[in-house]
């Protein structure tokens, strides 16, 4: 039980991941689904950043013999993933705008009903 306080960031990741997943599955509004995907994506970012940090590690800038270094690669990859996430969110929101113009609604059930009519 003494290890629990040191793992709180993983509990936050699990909570955010399940919250985002629930929003995507349970909601019919397309904007809410995009928000749920962003919450889920943020939890993955936090997971990779948490795994990449070494306790007591420093940035690998100065070559000190016997020093413990944190690997900077996960942090760099997350920066790239954030940029890609912003781009996909903007494309998703643009698609929602076009769907709203075409169907007059952003509710998934109403779109399916309109699409199934002959």
WOPEUR-V175202 format. One record per backbone hydrogen bond with DSSP energy under -1.0 kcal/mol. CO is the residue of the C=O (numbers start at 0). NH is the residue of the N-H. E is the energy in kcal/mol with one decimal. If there is no record, write none. Layout:
BEGIN
<<CO | NH | E> <CO | NH | E>>
END
This chain:
BEGIN
<<3 | 6 | -1.5> <6 | 10 | -1.2> <7 | 11 | -1.9> <8 | 12 | -1.9> <9 | 13 | -2.3> <10 | 14 | -2.4> <11 | 15 | -2.7> <12 | 16 | -2.6> <13 | 17 | -2.4> <14 | 18 | -2.2> <15 | 19 | -2.6> <16 | 20 | -2.2> <17 | 21 | -2.3> <18 | 22 | -2.3> <19 | 23 | -2.0> <20 | 24 | -2.2> <21 | 25 | -3.2> <22 | 26 | -1.5> <27 | 107 | -2.7> <28 | 32 | -1.8> <29 | 33 | -1.8> <30 | 34 | -2.2> <31 | 35 | -2.4> <32 | 36 | -2.3> <33 | 37 | -2.0> <34 | 38 | -2.2> <35 | 39 | -2.4> <36 | 40 | -2.5> <37 | 41 | -2.3> <38 | 42 | -1.8> <39 | 43 | -1.6> <40 | 44 | -2.0> <41 | 45 | -2.4> <42 | 46 | -2.1> <43 | 47 | -2.3> <44 | 48 | -2.4> <45 | 49 | -2.5> <46 | 50 | -2.2> <47 | 51 | -1.6> <53 | 56 | -2.2> <57 | 69 | -2.5> <58 | 60 | -2.3> <61 | 63 | -1.4> <63 | 66 | -1.7> <67 | 57 | -2.2> <71 | 75 | -2.0> <72 | 76 | -2.6> <73 | 77 | -1.9> <74 | 78 | -1.7> <75 | 79 | -1.7> <76 | 80 | -2.3> <77 | 81 | -2.4> <78 | 82 | -1.6> <79 | 83 | -2.2> <80 | 84 | -2.5> <81 | 85 | -2.2> <82 | 86 | -2.0> <83 | 87 | -2.6> <84 | 88 | -2.2> <85 | 89 | -2.2> <86 | 90 | -2.1> <87 | 91 | -2.5> <88 | 92 | -2.5> <89 | 93 | -2.1> <90 | 94 | -2.2> <91 | 95 | -2.0> <92 | 96 | -2.0> <93 | 97 | -2.0> <94 | 98 | -2.6> <95 | 99 | -2.5> <96 | 100 | -2.0> <97 | 101 | -2.1> <98 | 102 | -3.0> <99 | 103 | -1.8> <105 | 29 | -2.3> <106 | 110 | -1.9> <107 | 111 | -2.3> <108 | 112 | -2.1> <109 | 113 | -2.2> <110 | 114 | -2.2> <111 | 115 | -1.6>>
END
